[in-house]
């Protein structure tokens, strides 16, 4: 019974806070509409002010999803830097700071009331080692280079070695072909793109 009463009181308090926030927002808009050059300027200021009021403790709880290869210590450091900012409402700043990690393909950040920050990360999936005359690169199934250190690359030397002129730009055709045949995929040692039109495949038994 006490828990139910507490919940009802809490709900009532939250409704009051929400109502006061809306009243504050309307008052701010009415007071400043004549002073601003455009409605968009008023809207931007209103959103920022409202965000400061509602999301001032946004860093109380942080949820990070999708991390496998990304350096979690780097993420934690960037989060500390962001949470030290007076204005924690511009999530674009946080997203741009995290995107520098070479493993991050896409990132989305959203708020969850009252004080939770949810970070969803999509990482690049390593598919092959692309070999050129001078160097080797780790690439994903679309031919995107994953710009990691040579030390990190050494962990992926078991992947298919891809070479040949214009091979990187046609890696998607190789991926589509092999992904439809998992048994063949598991036995491929290297793939050479020949004549800008076909793949020569070397199996693990030398054929």
C-alpha positions in Angstrom: 0.0 0.0 0.0 2.8 2.4 0.9 4.5 1.6 -2.4 1.3 2.4 -4.4 0.8 5.7 -2.5 4.4 6.6 -3.2 4.0 5.8 -6.9 0.9 7.9 -7.1 2.6 10.9 -5.4 5.6 10.5 -7.7 3.3 10.5 -10.7 1.6 13.6 -9.5 4.9 15.4 -8.9 6.1 14.5 -12.4 2.9 15.8 -14.0 3.3 19.0 -12.2 6.9 19.3 -13.3 5.9 18.6 -16.9 3.1 21.2 -16.8 5.4 23.8 -15.3 8.0 23.0 -18.1 5.4 23.6 -20.8 4.2 26.8 -19.2 7.8 28.0 -18.9 8.4 27.1 -22.6 5.3 29.0 -23.7 6.2 32.0 -21.6 9.7 32.1 -23.0 8.4 31.9 -26.5 5.9 34.7 -26.0 8.5 36.9 -24.3 11.2 36.5 -26.9 9.2 36.2 -30.2 9.3 40.0 -30.7 13.0 40.3 -30.0 14.2 37.7 -32.5 14.8 38.1 -36.2 13.2 34.8 -37.2 11.0 32.1 -35.7 13.8 29.6 -36.2 16.1 31.5 -33.9 13.5 31.5 -31.2 12.9 27.8 -31.7 16.6 27.0 -31.3 16.9 29.0 -28.1 13.7 27.4 -26.8 14.9 23.9 -27.5 18.3 24.6 -25.9 16.7 26.1 -22.8 14.2 23.4 -22.4 16.9 20.7 -22.9 19.0 22.3 -20.1 16.0 22.1 -17.8 14.9 18.5 -18.6 18.3 16.8 -19.4 20.6 18.5 -16.9 21.5 15.1 -15.4 21.7 13.1 -18.6 25.0 11.5 -17.7 23.7 9.8 -14.6 23.2 6.5 -16.5 24.9 5.6 -19.8 24.0 2.5 -21.9 26.4 1.4 -24.6 25.4 -1.2 -27.2 27.1 -3.0 -30.1 30.7 -2.8 -28.9 33.0 -5.6 -29.9 36.1 -4.2 -31.5 35.9 -0.5 -30.5 38.2 0.5 -27.7 35.9 0.9 -24.8 38.4 2.9 -22.8 38.4 5.5 -25.6 34.6 5.7 -25.5 34.7 6.1 -21.7 37.2 8.9 -22.0 35.2 10.7 -24.6 32.1 10.3 -22.5 33.9 11.9 -19.5 34.9 14.8 -21.6 31.4 15.3 -22.9 29.8 14.9 -19.4 32.2 17.6 -18.1 30.7 20.1 -20.5 28.3 22.6 -19.1 26.0 22.0 -22.1 25.4 18.3 -22.4 22.5 18.7 -24.9 24.4 18.8 -28.2 24.7 15.1 -28.8 26.1 15.8 -32.2 29.4 16.9 -30.5 29.5 13.5 -28.7 28.8 11.6 -31.9 31.5 13.3 -33.8 34.1 12.7 -31.1 33.3 9.0 -31.0 33.2 8.6 -34.8 37.0 9.0 -34.9 37.4 5.3 -33.8 38.2 3.4 -37.0 35.9 0.5 -36.1 32.7 2.6 -35.9 30.6 2.5 -39.0 27.4 4.1 -37.7 26.5 5.6 -34.3 23.2 6.8 -32.9 22.8 8.5 -29.6 19.5 9.2 -27.9 18.1 10.3 -24.6 15.8 8.4 -22.3 14.0 10.3 -19.6 14.9 11.3 -17.0 18.7 10.9 -17.1 19.8 8.1 -19.4 22.0 8.3 -22.4 21.8 5.4 -24.9 24.6 4.9 -27.4 24.1 2.4 -30.2 27.2 1.5 -32.2 27.4 -0.4 -35.5 30.9 -1.6 -36.2 32.7 -2.5 -39.5 32.8 -6.2 -40.0 36.3 -7.4 -41.2 36.0 -9.5 -44.3 39.4 -9.7 -46.0 43.0 -8.6 -46.1 43.5 -6.4 -49.2 47.1 -6.7 -50.5 48.8 -4.1 -52.6 52.4 -3.8 -53.8 53.3 -1.7 -50.8 51.0 -2.6 -47.9 48.1 -4.6 -46.6 44.8 -3.3 -45.4 41.9 -4.7 -43.5 38.6 -4.2 -45.4 35.0 -4.9 -44.9 32.5 -6.6 -47.3 32.1 -3.3 -49.2 35.8 -2.7 -49.7 35.9 0.0 -46.9 39.4 0.2 -45.4 39.4 -0.2 -41.6 42.2 2.0 -40.6 43.7 0.1 -37.7 47.3 -0.2 -36.6 49.6 -2.9 -38.0 49.6 -4.6 -34.6 45.8 -4.9 -34.8 45.9 -6.1 -38.4 48.0 -9.1 -37.3 44.9 -10.5 -35.5 43.2 -10.8 -38.9 45.8 -12.4 -41.1 43.7 -15.6 -41.2 41.1 -13.9 -43.4 41.0 -14.2 -47.2 43.8 -12.3 -48.9 42.5 -10.2 -51.8 44.6 -8.8 -54.6 44.6 -7.7 -58.2 43.8 -4.5 -60.1 40.5 -2.9 -59.0 39.9 -5.8 -56.6 38.9 -3.6 -53.7 36.2 -1.9 -55.7 34.7 -5.2 -56.6 34.9 -6.8 -53.2 31.1 -6.8 -52.8 30.7 -9.3 -55.7 33.2 -11.7 -54.0 31.4 -11.3 -50.7 28.0 -12.0 -52.3 29.3 -15.1 -54.0 31.0 -16.6 -51.0 28.3 -15.7 -48.5 25.9 -17.8 -50.5 28.2 -20.8 -50.2 29.5 -21.1 -46.6 31.4 -24.3 -47.3 33.4 -22.7 -50.1 33.8 -19.6 -48.0 35.5 -21.5 -45.2 38.1 -23.0 -47.6 39.1 -19.9 -49.5 42.7 -18.8 -48.8 43.1 -16.0 -51.4 41.2 -14.3 -54.2 42.8 -12.5 -57.2 40.7 -10.2 -59.4 41.8 -10.8 -63.0 41.1 -8.8 -66.1 38.6 -6.6 -64.2 36.0 -9.3 -64.7 36.6 -12.5 -62.7 38.0 -13.9 -59.5 40.6 -16.6 -59.3 40.2 -18.4 -56.0 42.9 -20.4 -54.2 41.7 -23.1 -51.7 43.3 -24.2 -48.5 44.6 -27.4 -50.2 46.4 -25.4 -52.9 43.9 -25.9 -55.7 
